[in-house]
Amino acid sequence: MKYLIFFTVLVFGVPIGYAIARKHGKFENFVLFLVLFFTCRLAETINFISHENYRGTSRGFEITLVDLAVLILFFLVIQRKNVYKIKLLPPGSLLFFMYILISLISIMNSGVALYSFFEIWKMLRMYFFYWIMYNYIQDLIQINLIVKYIGYIIIYVFILVLQQKYLLGMFQVKGPFPHQNSMAMYLIVFGCLIFAALMNSKERTSNTYYLLLVFGMSAICVVSSLSRAGLACFAVSLLIIFLLSFGSGFSLKKISLTVVFILLGSVVIFKAADTITQRFETAPEESANTRIVLAGAACSMAGDKFFGIGLNNFGLKINPPYPYGDHIKRTKWNEKEGLVETIYLMIAAETGWVNLVIFLIFIFKFYFMNLINLFRYRKSIYCYVCIGFIGGLSGIYLESVLEWVLKQTNNFYQLMLVFAIIAAMSKIYKNGDAGEDEQEDDEEQAVDKDPVVEKDGIADDSHSVNSF
């Protein structure tokens, strides 16, 4: 039935969706929302040649509703090529291609090459997603609309968290994600973006309350995940945003919000203190020991072969008959070990140290591009986006020292979305539109006069952050 639905949507749904979106801007915005929404929900995903029992980063040739919905945006990008020039190689493309190329070379060392091609397929999908989003985003209004939809996604995740925590009695909730660590990392990024908007936007009182509510929901979700790495990195991310927000100037609103955060945060921490303490105190010692021995095994793999032991083959080669896990004490003769709990050593183990360096250059290229955008947009109402991404990326890059979550589909989509927005903001600035503060009043008047403006088939119902 899933395959039947998939091919029906692909053959009929995508063309019909494109035809409607081309004529109706509001439907196009709905498609954009679906693209973003299904990055957090993968229940409808199908796997071709599925190997669900394999403990790897990919278990089949995966197709998600994100892939189908983003095809509609792809056709819109192609249709508008005469209006908006298409960039065939967006920023970071060559680095990502080098990352894929060395990953392909590593397959010669794979025990099961099929597992490697599962991950290659994911990489190609993620680049396609990044390419489309970069070429689709052409102005700051669209970015603000994306942030608006992110608020809706947080509300959805929060509702599921409440259901799991209080109706189902789950100790560590995970929302719509495959694991609680996935949810924590996902909401660190989006929560930081909302937090930066709250601290730096010039909002009306009602909109400030809304942003505060949504940010509070994201924070409660991170706390409810009880992810130790997630909690610590979320705190680091918020501290960075605090410092950057006050670095751009003091205001009564920022001081008032700081007082509110201290009060409300104290209440939340007090309420969750017992659970959080229990989580840290009852964490098994074996967990820390396992992280250490798996990290040692990963270093052995990376040192054994220049191109690693094969992409997405760690879960295979950490177990007999391969020797890399011989030093691990097993309670049962047929016990299977899992994956190393850091994306950095996983990349080195599977594809070599050189590829890890390429990956680090790739992800930090966008981090420093965002820092440049921060200075470019320092007088813009959209500066909050740059501040939010500095905090969010800092948190998840740090958390990735202890987790391999960035390779999971939900978080990989989100990372490439963030990279697309950063690159698009750089492009928009170079095209001469930085959204300066003095334009804000005119934009607000435009919203009041005409809340939906269609230009070149693109619906605009979000002229500034006040659209919240």
C-alpha positions as a Markdown table, in Angstrom:
| # | Residue | x | y | z |
|---|---|---|---|---|
| 1 | Met | 0.0 | 0.0 | 0.0 |
| 2 | Lys | 2.9 | 2.4 | 0.8 |
| 3 | Tyr | 4.4 | 1.8 | -2.6 |
| 4 | Leu | 1.1 | 2.3 | -4.3 |
| 5 | Ile | 0.6 | 5.6 | -2.5 |
| 6 | Phe | 4.1 | 6.7 | -3.3 |
| 7 | Phe | 3.9 | 6.1 | -7.0 |
| 8 | Thr | 0.4 | 7.7 | -7.1 |
| 9 | Val | 1.7 | 10.8 | -5.4 |
| 10 | Leu | 4.8 | 10.9 | -7.6 |
| 11 | Val | 3.0 | 10.4 | -10.9 |
| 12 | Phe | -0.2 | 12.4 | -10.2 |
| 13 | Gly | 0.2 | 14.4 | -7.0 |
| 14 | Val | 3.5 | 16.2 | -7.8 |
| 15 | Pro | 2.4 | 17.5 | -11.3 |
| 16 | Ile | -1.0 | 18.5 | -10.0 |
| 17 | Gly | 0.5 | 20.2 | -7.0 |
| 18 | Tyr | 2.9 | 22.1 | -9.3 |
| 19 | Ala | 0.1 | 23.2 | -11.6 |
| 20 | Ile | -1.9 | 24.6 | -8.6 |
| 21 | Ala | 1.1 | 26.2 | -6.9 |
| 22 | Arg | 2.0 | 27.9 | -10.1 |
| 23 | Lys | -1.3 | 29.6 | -10.2 |
| 24 | His | -2.1 | 30.1 | -6.5 |
| 25 | Gly | 0.6 | 31.6 | -4.2 |
| 26 | Lys | -1.2 | 30.5 | -1.0 |
| 27 | Phe | -1.1 | 26.9 | -2.1 |
| 28 | Glu | 2.6 | 27.3 | -2.9 |
| 29 | Asn | 3.1 | 28.5 | 0.7 |
| 30 | Phe | 1.3 | 25.4 | 1.9 |
| 31 | Val | 3.7 | 23.2 | -0.1 |
| 32 | Leu | 6.6 | 25.1 | 1.5 |
| 33 | Phe | 5.0 | 24.4 | 4.9 |
| 34 | Leu | 4.7 | 20.7 | 4.1 |
| 35 | Val | 8.4 | 20.5 | 3.0 |
| 36 | Leu | 9.4 | 22.0 | 6.4 |
| 37 | Phe | 6.8 | 20.1 | 8.5 |
| 38 | Phe | 7.8 | 16.6 | 7.2 |
| 39 | Thr | 11.4 | 17.1 | 8.2 |
| 40 | Cys | 10.3 | 16.4 | 11.7 |
| 41 | Arg | 7.9 | 13.6 | 10.9 |
| 42 | Leu | 9.1 | 10.5 | 8.9 |
| 43 | Ala | 6.3 | 8.1 | 9.7 |
| 44 | Glu | 5.2 | 8.0 | 6.1 |
| 45 | Thr | 8.7 | 7.2 | 4.8 |
| 46 | Ile | 9.2 | 4.2 | 2.7 |
| 47 | Asn | 12.5 | 2.2 | 2.2 |
| 48 | Phe | 13.2 | 0.3 | -1.0 |
| 49 | Ile | 15.3 | -2.8 | -0.3 |
| 50 | Ser | 14.8 | -2.3 | 3.4 |
| 51 | His | 17.2 | -3.7 | 6.0 |
| 52 | Glu | 15.5 | -2.5 | 9.1 |
| 53 | Asn | 17.4 | -4.8 | 11.5 |
| 54 | Tyr | 20.8 | -3.4 | 10.5 |
| 55 | Arg | 22.3 | -1.0 | 13.1 |
| 56 | Gly | 23.5 | 1.6 | 10.7 |
| 57 | Thr | 22.9 | 5.2 | 9.7 |
| 58 | Ser | 20.8 | 4.2 | 6.7 |
| 59 | Arg | 18.8 | 1.0 | 6.3 |
| 60 | Gly | 17.4 | 1.3 | 2.8 |
| 61 | Phe | 16.9 | 3.5 | -0.2 |
| 62 | Glu | 14.7 | 6.0 | 1.7 |
| 63 | Ile | 12.0 | 8.2 | 0.1 |
| 64 | Thr | 10.2 | 10.7 | 2.3 |
| 65 | Leu | 7.3 | 13.1 | 1.8 |
| 66 | Val | 9.9 | 15.9 | 2.0 |
| 67 | Asp | 11.4 | 14.5 | -1.2 |
| 68 | Leu | 8.0 | 14.4 | -2.9 |
| 69 | Ala | 6.9 | 17.9 | -1.7 |
| 70 | Val | 10.2 | 19.5 | -2.6 |
| 71 | Leu | 9.8 | 18.3 | -6.2 |
| 72 | Ile | 7.0 | 20.8 | -6.6 |
| 73 | Leu | 9.3 | 23.6 | -5.5 |
| 74 | Phe | 12.0 | 22.2 | -7.9 |
| 75 | Phe | 9.6 | 22.7 | -10.8 |
| 76 | Leu | 8.7 | 26.2 | -9.6 |
| 77 | Val | 12.4 | 27.0 | -9.5 |
| 78 | Ile | 12.9 | 25.8 | -13.1 |
| 79 | Gln | 9.7 | 27.6 | -14.3 |
| 80 | Arg | 11.0 | 30.9 | -12.9 |
| 81 | Lys | 14.6 | 30.6 | -14.3 |
| 82 | Asn | 14.0 | 33.6 | -16.5 |
| 83 | Val | 13.0 | 35.7 | -13.5 |
| 84 | Tyr | 15.4 | 34.3 | -10.9 |
| 85 | Lys | 18.7 | 33.1 | -12.1 |
| 86 | Ile | 19.5 | 29.5 | -11.1 |
| 87 | Lys | 22.8 | 28.9 | -9.5 |
| 88 | Leu | 24.0 | 25.4 | -10.7 |
| 89 | Leu | 26.6 | 25.1 | -7.9 |
| 90 | Pro | 25.4 | 26.9 | -4.7 |
| 91 | Pro | 28.0 | 27.6 | -2.0 |
| 92 | Gly | 29.6 | 24.5 | -0.5 |
| 93 | Ser | 28.7 | 22.3 | -3.5 |
| 94 | Leu | 32.3 | 21.4 | -4.4 |
| 95 | Leu | 33.1 | 20.5 | -0.8 |
| 96 | Phe | 30.0 | 18.3 | -0.6 |
| 97 | Phe | 30.9 | 16.6 | -3.8 |
| 98 | Met | 34.4 | 15.9 | -2.5 |
| 99 | Tyr | 32.7 | 14.4 | 0.6 |
| 100 | Ile | 30.5 | 12.2 | -1.5 |
| 101 | Leu | 33.4 | 11.2 | -3.8 |
| 102 | Ile | 35.6 | 10.0 | -1.0 |
| 103 | Ser | 32.6 | 8.2 | 0.5 |
| 104 | Leu | 32.2 | 6.4 | -2.8 |
| 105 | Ile | 35.9 | 5.4 | -2.8 |
| 106 | Ser | 35.5 | 4.0 | 0.7 |
| 107 | Ile | 33.0 | 1.4 | -0.6 |
| 108 | Met | 35.9 | -0.6 | -1.9 |
| 109 | Asn | 36.6 | -1.5 | 1.7 |
| 110 | Ser | 32.9 | -2.2 | 2.6 |
| 111 | Gly | 31.9 | -5.6 | 3.9 |
| 112 | Val | 28.4 | -5.0 | 2.4 |
| 113 | Ala | 28.5 | -2.4 | -0.4 |
| 114 | Leu | 24.7 | -2.2 | -0.4 |
| 115 | Tyr | 24.8 | -0.5 | 3.1 |
| 116 | Ser | 27.1 | 2.1 | 1.7 |
| 117 | Phe | 24.9 | 2.9 | -1.2 |
| 118 | Phe | 22.0 | 3.4 | 1.2 |
| 119 | Glu | 24.0 | 6.3 | 2.7 |
| 120 | Ile | 25.1 | 7.6 | -0.7 |
| 121 | Trp | 21.5 | 7.8 | -1.7 |
| 122 | Lys | 20.7 | 9.9 | 1.4 |
| 123 | Met | 23.6 | 12.3 | 0.7 |
| 124 | Leu | 22.4 | 12.9 | -2.8 |
| 125 | Arg | 18.9 | 13.5 | -1.6 |
| 126 | Met | 20.1 | 16.0 | 1.0 |
| 127 | Tyr | 22.2 | 17.9 | -1.6 |
| 128 | Phe | 19.1 | 18.0 | -3.9 |
| 129 | Phe | 17.1 | 19.4 | -1.0 |
| 130 | Tyr | 19.8 | 22.0 | -0.3 |
| 131 | Trp | 20.0 | 23.0 | -4.0 |
| 132 | Ile | 16.3 | 23.5 | -4.3 |
| 133 | Met | 15.9 | 25.5 | -1.1 |
| 134 | Tyr | 18.8 | 27.7 | -2.0 |
| 135 | Asn | 17.5 | 28.5 | -5.5 |
| 136 | Tyr | 13.9 | 28.8 | -4.2 |
| 137 | Ile | 14.6 | 31.4 | -1.5 |
| 138 | Gln | 15.0 | 34.7 | -3.3 |
| 139 | Asp | 14.1 | 37.3 | -0.7 |
| 140 | Leu | 14.1 | 37.9 | 3.1 |
| 141 | Ile | 10.3 | 37.7 | 3.1 |
| 142 | Gln | 10.4 | 34.0 | 2.3 |
| 143 | Ile | 13.0 | 33.5 | 5.1 |
| 144 | Asn | 10.6 | 35.1 | 7.5 |
| 145 | Leu | 7.8 | 32.9 | 6.3 |
| 146 | Ile | 10.0 | 29.9 | 6.9 |
| 147 | Val | 10.6 | 31.0 | 10.5 |
| 148 | Lys | 6.8 | 31.5 | 10.9 |
| 149 | Tyr | 6.2 | 27.9 | 9.8 |
| 150 | Ile | 9.0 | 26.7 | 12.2 |
| 151 | Gly | 6.9 | 28.1 | 15.0 |
| 152 | Tyr | 4.0 | 25.9 | 13.9 |
| 153 | Ile | 6.3 | 22.8 | 13.8 |
| 154 | Ile | 7.5 | 23.5 | 17.4 |
| 155 | Ile | 3.8 | 23.6 | 18.6 |
| 156 | Tyr | 3.1 | 20.3 | 16.9 |
| 157 | Val | 6.2 | 18.6 | 18.5 |
| 158 | Phe | 5.2 | 20.1 | 21.9 |
| 159 | Ile | 1.7 | 18.6 | 21.6 |
| 160 | Leu | 3.2 | 15.1 | 20.9 |
| 161 | Val | 5.6 | 15.5 | 23.8 |
| 162 | Leu | 2.8 | 16.3 | 26.2 |
| 163 | Gln | 0.9 | 13.3 | 25.0 |
| 164 | Gln | 3.8 | 10.9 | 25.4 |
| 165 | Lys | 4.9 | 12.3 | 28.7 |
| 166 | Tyr | 1.5 | 12.6 | 30.5 |
| 167 | Leu | -0.8 | 10.3 | 28.7 |
| 168 | Leu | 1.6 | 7.5 | 27.7 |
| 169 | Gly | 3.9 | 7.9 | 30.7 |
| 170 | Met | 7.1 | 7.9 | 28.8 |
| 171 | Phe | 10.3 | 8.7 | 30.8 |
| 172 | Gln | 12.3 | 10.1 | 27.9 |
| 173 | Val | 10.0 | 11.4 | 25.2 |
| 174 | Lys | 11.0 | 11.7 | 21.6 |
| 175 | Gly | 8.0 | 13.4 | 19.9 |
| 176 | Pro | 7.7 | 12.4 | 16.2 |
| 177 | Phe | 11.5 | 11.6 | 16.0 |
| 178 | Pro | 13.2 | 8.2 | 16.0 |
| 179 | His | 15.1 | 9.0 | 19.2 |
| 180 | Gln | 15.0 | 11.6 | 22.0 |
| 181 | Asn | 18.5 | 12.8 | 21.0 |
| 182 | Ser | 17.2 | 13.6 | 17.6 |
| 183 | Met | 14.4 | 15.7 | 19.0 |
| 184 | Ala | 16.8 | 17.5 | 21.3 |
| 185 | Met | 19.2 | 18.4 | 18.5 |
| 186 | Tyr | 16.4 | 19.4 | 16.2 |
| 187 | Leu | 14.8 | 21.7 | 18.7 |
| 188 | Ile | 18.1 | 23.3 | 19.7 |
| 189 | Val | 18.3 | 24.8 | 16.2 |
| 190 | Phe | 14.7 | 25.9 | 15.8 |
| 191 | Gly | 14.3 | 26.9 | 19.5 |
| 192 | Cys | 17.4 | 29.1 | 19.2 |
| 193 | Leu | 16.0 | 30.7 | 16.1 |
| 194 | Ile | 12.7 | 31.6 | 17.9 |
| 195 | Phe | 14.7 | 32.8 | 20.9 |
| 196 | Ala | 16.8 | 35.1 | 18.8 |
| 197 | Ala | 13.6 | 36.5 | 17.2 |
| 198 | Leu | 12.2 | 37.1 | 20.6 |
| 199 | Met | 15.3 | 38.9 | 21.9 |
| 200 | Asn | 16.1 | 41.0 | 18.8 |
| 201 | Ser | 12.8 | 41.8 | 17.0 |
| 202 | Lys | 10.8 | 44.9 | 17.6 |
| 203 | Glu | 7.6 | 43.2 | 18.3 |
| 204 | Arg | 4.2 | 44.3 | 19.4 |
| 205 | Thr | 3.3 | 43.0 | 22.8 |
| 206 | Ser | 0.9 | 40.2 | 21.6 |
| 207 | Asn | 3.6 | 38.9 | 19.2 |
| 208 | Thr | 6.2 | 38.9 | 22.0 |
| 209 | Tyr | 3.9 | 36.8 | 24.1 |
| 210 | Tyr | 3.5 | 34.4 | 21.1 |
| 211 | Leu | 7.2 | 34.1 | 20.6 |
| 212 | Leu | 7.8 | 33.6 | 24.3 |
| 213 | Leu | 5.2 | 30.8 | 24.3 |
| 214 | Val | 6.7 | 29.0 | 21.3 |
| 215 | Phe | 10.2 | 29.3 | 22.7 |
| 216 | Gly | 9.0 | 27.9 | 26.0 |
| 217 | Met | 7.5 | 25.0 | 24.2 |
| 218 | Ser | 10.8 | 24.2 | 22.5 |
| 219 | Ala | 12.7 | 24.5 | 25.8 |
| 220 | Ile | 10.2 | 22.1 | 27.5 |
| 221 | Cys | 10.6 | 19.6 | 24.7 |
| 222 | Val | 14.4 | 19.7 | 25.1 |
| 223 | Val | 14.2 | 19.3 | 28.9 |
| 224 | Ser | 11.6 | 16.4 | 28.4 |
| 225 | Ser | 14.0 | 14.5 | 26.2 |
| 226 | Leu | 16.3 | 14.2 | 29.1 |
| 227 | Ser | 19.2 | 14.1 | 26.6 |
| 228 | Arg | 22.2 | 15.0 | 28.8 |
| 229 | Ala | 24.2 | 16.3 | 25.8 |
| 230 | Gly | 21.2 | 18.1 | 24.5 |
| 231 | Leu | 20.5 | 19.9 | 27.8 |
| 232 | Ala | 24.1 | 21.1 | 28.1 |
| 233 | Cys | 24.4 | 22.2 | 24.5 |
| 234 | Phe | 21.0 | 24.0 | 24.6 |
| 235 | Ala | 22.2 | 26.0 | 27.6 |
| 236 | Val | 25.4 | 26.9 | 25.7 |
| 237 | Ser | 23.4 | 27.9 | 22.6 |
| 238 | Leu | 21.1 | 30.2 | 24.6 |
| 239 | Leu | 24.0 | 31.8 | 26.4 |
| 240 | Ile | 25.6 | 32.6 | 23.1 |
| 241 | Ile | 22.4 | 34.2 | 21.9 |
| 242 | Phe | 22.1 | 36.2 | 25.1 |
| 243 | Leu | 25.6 | 37.6 | 24.7 |
| 244 | Leu | 25.1 | 38.5 | 21.0 |
| 245 | Ser | 21.7 | 40.0 | 21.7 |
| 246 | Phe | 23.0 | 42.3 | 24.4 |
| 247 | Gly | 26.2 | 43.0 | 22.4 |
| 248 | Ser | 24.0 | 44.7 | 19.8 |
| 249 | Gly | 22.6 | 47.0 | 22.5 |
| 250 | Phe | 20.6 | 47.1 | 25.6 |
| 251 | Ser | 16.8 | 47.8 | 25.7 |
| 252 | Leu | 14.1 | 47.6 | 28.3 |
| 253 | Lys | 12.5 | 44.7 | 26.4 |
| 254 | Lys | 15.7 | 42.6 | 26.5 |
| 255 | Ile | 16.1 | 43.3 | 30.2 |
| 256 | Ser | 12.5 | 42.5 | 30.9 |
| 257 | Leu | 12.7 | 39.3 | 28.9 |
| 258 | Thr | 15.9 | 38.3 | 30.8 |
| 259 | Val | 14.0 | 38.7 | 34.1 |
| 260 | Val | 11.1 | 36.6 | 32.7 |
| 261 | Phe | 13.4 | 33.9 | 31.5 |
| 262 | Ile | 15.1 | 33.7 | 35.0 |
| 263 | Leu | 11.7 | 33.4 | 36.7 |
| 264 | Leu | 10.1 | 31.0 | 34.3 |
| 265 | Gly | 13.3 | 29.0 | 33.8 |
| 266 | Ser | 13.6 | 28.6 | 37.6 |
| 267 | Val | 10.0 | 27.2 | 37.7 |
| 268 | Val | 10.7 | 24.7 | 34.9 |
| 269 | Ile | 14.0 | 23.6 | 36.4 |
| 270 | Phe | 12.5 | 23.2 | 39.8 |
| 271 | Lys | 9.6 | 21.2 | 38.4 |
| 272 | Ala | 11.9 | 18.9 | 36.4 |
| 273 | Ala | 14.9 | 18.9 | 38.8 |
| 274 | Asp | 14.1 | 15.4 | 40.3 |
| 275 | Thr | 13.7 | 13.8 | 36.9 |
| 276 | Ile | 16.8 | 15.5 | 35.4 |
| 277 | Thr | 18.9 | 14.5 | 38.5 |
| 278 | Gln | 17.6 | 11.0 | 38.3 |
| 279 | Arg | 18.6 | 10.9 | 34.6 |
| 280 | Phe | 22.2 | 11.9 | 35.4 |
| 281 | Glu | 22.6 | 9.8 | 38.5 |
| 282 | Thr | 21.1 | 6.6 | 37.1 |
| 283 | Ala | 22.8 | 6.7 | 33.8 |
| 284 | Pro | 24.6 | 3.4 | 33.7 |
| 285 | Glu | 28.4 | 3.4 | 34.0 |
| 286 | Glu | 28.5 | 0.9 | 31.1 |
| 287 | Ser | 27.1 | 3.7 | 28.8 |
| 288 | Ala | 30.2 | 5.9 | 29.3 |
| 289 | Asn | 32.5 | 2.9 | 29.0 |
| 290 | Thr | 30.8 | 1.8 | 25.8 |
| 291 | Arg | 31.4 | 5.3 | 24.3 |
| 292 | Ile | 35.1 | 5.0 | 25.1 |
| 293 | Val | 35.6 | 1.6 | 23.7 |
| 294 | Leu | 33.6 | 2.4 | 20.5 |
| 295 | Ala | 35.6 | 5.6 | 20.1 |
| 296 | Gly | 38.8 | 3.5 | 20.4 |
| 297 | Ala | 37.5 | 1.1 | 17.8 |
| 298 | Ala | 36.6 | 4.0 | 15.5 |
| 299 | Cys | 40.2 | 5.3 | 15.7 |
| 300 | Ser | 41.5 | 1.8 | 14.9 |
| 301 | Met | 39.3 | 1.6 | 11.8 |
| 302 | Ala | 40.3 | 5.1 | 10.6 |
| 303 | Gly | 44.0 | 4.2 | 11.2 |
| 304 | Asp | 43.8 | 0.8 | 9.5 |
| 305 | Lys | 42.6 | 1.9 | 6.1 |
| 306 | Phe | 43.2 | 5.3 | 4.4 |
| 307 | Phe | 39.6 | 5.5 | 3.1 |
| 308 | Gly | 38.1 | 3.9 | 6.2 |
| 309 | Ile | 36.3 | 0.6 | 6.5 |
| 310 | Gly | 33.4 | 1.5 | 4.2 |
| 311 | Leu | 30.6 | 4.0 | 4.4 |
| 312 | Asn | 27.7 | 2.9 | 6.7 |
| 313 | Asn | 29.7 | -0.2 | 7.6 |
| 314 | Phe | 30.6 | 0.6 | 11.2 |
| 315 | Gly | 27.6 | -1.3 | 12.5 |
| 316 | Leu | 28.8 | -4.4 | 10.6 |
| 317 | Lys | 32.6 | -4.3 | 11.2 |
| 318 | Ile | 32.4 | -3.5 | 14.9 |
| 319 | Asn | 31.2 | -7.1 | 15.3 |
| 320 | Pro | 32.9 | -10.5 | 14.6 |
| 321 | Pro | 34.4 | -11.8 | 12.4 |
| 322 | Tyr | 36.0 | -8.3 | 12.0 |
| 323 | Pro | 38.8 | -7.6 | 14.6 |
| 324 | Tyr | 38.0 | -3.9 | 15.4 |
| 325 | Gly | 35.7 | -4.8 | 18.4 |
| 326 | Asp | 37.8 | -7.7 | 19.8 |
| 327 | His | 38.8 | -5.5 | 22.8 |
| 328 | Ile | 35.1 | -5.0 | 23.8 |
| 329 | Lys | 33.8 | -7.3 | 26.6 |
| 330 | Arg | 30.6 | -9.0 | 25.6 |
| 331 | Thr | 28.2 | -10.6 | 28.0 |
| 332 | Lys | 26.8 | -12.9 | 25.3 |
| 333 | Trp | 28.7 | -14.6 | 22.5 |
| 334 | Asn | 26.2 | -13.2 | 19.9 |
| 335 | Glu | 25.9 | -9.7 | 21.3 |
| 336 | Lys | 26.0 | -7.0 | 18.7 |
| 337 | Glu | 27.6 | -3.6 | 19.4 |
| 338 | Gly | 26.1 | -0.4 | 18.1 |
| 339 | Leu | 27.5 | 2.8 | 16.5 |
| 340 | Val | 30.2 | 5.1 | 17.8 |
| 341 | Glu | 28.6 | 8.0 | 19.6 |
| 342 | Thr | 30.2 | 10.9 | 17.7 |
| 343 | Ile | 29.6 | 11.8 | 14.1 |
| 344 | Tyr | 33.2 | 13.0 | 13.7 |
| 345 | Leu | 34.8 | 9.7 | 14.6 |
| 346 | Met | 32.2 | 7.8 | 12.6 |
| 347 | Ile | 33.0 | 9.7 | 9.5 |
| 348 | Ala | 36.8 | 9.1 | 10.1 |
| 349 | Ala | 36.2 | 5.4 | 10.8 |
| 350 | Glu | 34.0 | 4.7 | 7.7 |
| 351 | Thr | 35.6 | 7.0 | 5.1 |
| 352 | Gly | 39.0 | 8.1 | 6.5 |
| 353 | Trp | 40.6 | 11.1 | 8.3 |
| 354 | Val | 40.8 | 13.1 | 5.0 |
| 355 | Asn | 37.0 | 12.9 | 4.6 |
| 356 | Leu | 36.5 | 14.0 | 8.2 |
| 357 | Val | 38.6 | 17.2 | 7.4 |
| 358 | Ile | 36.5 | 17.8 | 4.3 |
| 359 | Phe | 33.3 | 17.4 | 6.3 |
| 360 | Leu | 34.5 | 19.8 | 9.0 |
| 361 | Ile | 35.5 | 22.4 | 6.4 |
| 362 | Phe | 32.1 | 22.0 | 4.8 |
| 363 | Ile | 30.0 | 22.6 | 7.9 |
| 364 | Phe | 32.2 | 25.4 | 9.3 |
| 365 | Lys | 32.2 | 27.1 | 5.9 |
| 366 | Phe | 28.5 | 27.9 | 6.5 |
| 367 | Tyr | 29.2 | 28.7 | 10.2 |
| 368 | Phe | 31.6 | 31.5 | 9.1 |
| 369 | Met | 29.4 | 32.5 | 6.2 |
| 370 | Asn | 26.7 | 33.1 | 8.9 |
| 371 | Leu | 29.1 | 35.2 | 11.0 |
| 372 | Ile | 29.8 | 37.4 | 7.9 |
| 373 | Asn | 26.0 | 37.7 | 7.4 |
| 374 | Leu | 25.7 | 38.8 | 11.0 |
| 375 | Phe | 27.9 | 41.9 | 10.3 |
| 376 | Arg | 26.1 | 42.4 | 6.9 |
| 377 | Tyr | 22.7 | 42.4 | 8.5 |
| 378 | Arg | 23.6 | 44.1 | 11.8 |
| 379 | Lys | 21.2 | 47.0 | 11.0 |
| 380 | Ser | 18.5 | 44.8 | 9.6 |
| 381 | Ile | 15.4 | 43.4 | 11.2 |
| 382 | Tyr | 16.5 | 40.0 | 10.0 |
| 383 | Cys | 19.7 | 40.0 | 12.0 |
| 384 | Tyr | 17.9 | 37.7 | 14.5 |
| 385 | Val | 18.2 | 34.9 | 11.9 |
| 386 | Cys | 22.0 | 35.1 | 11.9 |
| 387 | Ile | 22.1 | 35.3 | 15.7 |
| 388 | Gly | 19.8 | 32.3 | 16.0 |
| 389 | Phe | 21.9 | 30.2 | 13.7 |
| 390 | Ile | 25.2 | 31.1 | 15.5 |
| 391 | Gly | 23.7 | 29.8 | 18.7 |
| 392 | Gly | 22.0 | 26.8 | 17.1 |
| 393 | Leu | 24.9 | 25.6 | 15.0 |
| 394 | Ser | 27.3 | 26.1 | 17.9 |
| 395 | Gly | 25.1 | 23.8 | 20.0 |
| 396 | Ile | 24.7 | 21.0 | 17.5 |
| 397 | Tyr | 28.3 | 21.0 | 16.4 |
| 398 | Leu | 29.3 | 20.7 | 20.1 |
| 399 | Glu | 26.7 | 18.0 | 20.7 |
| 400 | Ser | 27.9 | 16.0 | 17.7 |
| 401 | Val | 31.1 | 15.3 | 19.6 |
| 402 | Leu | 28.9 | 13.0 | 21.7 |
| 403 | Glu | 26.2 | 12.0 | 19.2 |
| 404 | Trp | 26.0 | 10.9 | 15.6 |
| 405 | Val | 22.5 | 12.4 | 15.2 |
| 406 | Leu | 23.4 | 14.7 | 12.4 |
| 407 | Lys | 23.4 | 11.7 | 10.1 |
| 408 | Gln | 19.8 | 10.9 | 10.9 |
| 409 | Thr | 17.4 | 12.0 | 8.2 |
| 410 | Asn | 15.4 | 14.5 | 10.3 |
| 411 | Asn | 18.5 | 16.3 | 11.5 |
| 412 | Phe | 20.3 | 16.1 | 8.1 |
| 413 | Tyr | 17.3 | 17.8 | 6.4 |
| 414 | Gln | 17.3 | 20.5 | 9.0 |
| 415 | Leu | 21.1 | 21.1 | 8.7 |
| 416 | Met | 20.8 | 21.5 | 4.9 |
| 417 | Leu | 17.8 | 23.8 | 5.3 |
| 418 | Val | 19.9 | 26.0 | 7.7 |
| 419 | Phe | 22.8 | 26.0 | 5.2 |
| 420 | Ala | 20.4 | 26.9 | 2.4 |
| 421 | Ile | 19.0 | 29.9 | 4.4 |
| 422 | Ile | 22.5 | 31.1 | 5.3 |
| 423 | Ala | 23.7 | 30.9 | 1.7 |
| 424 | Ala | 20.5 | 32.5 | 0.4 |
| 425 | Met | 20.9 | 35.4 | 2.9 |
| 426 | Ser | 24.4 | 36.0 | 1.5 |
| 427 | Lys | 23.0 | 35.9 | -2.0 |
| 428 | Ile | 20.2 | 38.3 | -1.1 |
| 429 | Tyr | 22.7 | 40.8 | 0.5 |
| 430 | Lys | 24.9 | 40.7 | -2.6 |
| 431 | Asn | 21.8 | 41.5 | -4.7 |
| 432 | Gly | 21.3 | 44.6 | -2.7 |
| 433 | Asp | 18.5 | 43.8 | -0.3 |
| 434 | Ala | 19.6 | 43.6 | 3.4 |
| 435 | Gly | 16.2 | 44.5 | 4.9 |
| 436 | Glu | 17.5 | 47.6 | 6.7 |
| 437 | Asp | 15.7 | 48.9 | 9.8 |
| 438 | Glu | 14.5 | 52.0 | 8.1 |
| 439 | Gln | 12.4 | 49.9 | 5.8 |
| 440 | Glu | 10.5 | 48.3 | 8.7 |
| 441 | Asp | 7.8 | 51.0 | 9.0 |
| 442 | Asp | 7.1 | 50.8 | 5.2 |
| 443 | Glu | 6.9 | 47.0 | 5.4 |
| 444 | Glu | 4.5 | 47.1 | 8.4 |
| 445 | Gln | 2.3 | 49.5 | 6.4 |
| 446 | Ala | 2.4 | 47.2 | 3.5 |
| 447 | Val | 1.3 | 44.3 | 5.7 |
| 448 | Asp | -1.6 | 46.4 | 7.1 |
| 449 | Lys | -2.7 | 47.5 | 3.6 |
| 450 | Asp | -2.3 | 44.2 | 1.8 |
| 451 | Pro | -1.5 | 41.1 | 3.9 |
| 452 | Val | -1.1 | 38.9 | 0.8 |
| 453 | Val | 0.9 | 40.2 | -2.1 |
| 454 | Glu | 1.7 | 38.0 | -5.1 |
| 455 | Lys | 4.8 | 38.7 | -7.1 |
| 456 | Asp | 5.9 | 36.3 | -9.9 |
| 457 | Gly | 3.6 | 33.7 | -8.5 |
| 458 | Ile | 5.0 | 33.8 | -5.0 |
| 459 | Ala | 2.6 | 34.5 | -2.2 |
| 460 | Asp | 3.9 | 36.9 | 0.4 |
| 461 | Asp | 2.0 | 37.0 | 3.7 |
| 462 | Ser | 5.1 | 37.8 | 5.8 |
| 463 | His | 6.7 | 41.1 | 5.3 |
| 464 | Ser | 8.5 | 41.2 | 8.6 |
| 465 | Val | 8.9 | 39.3 | 11.8 |
| 466 | Asn | 5.7 | 41.0 | 12.9 |
| 467 | Ser | 3.8 | 38.5 | 10.9 |
| 468 | Phe | 4.0 | 36.2 | 14.0 |
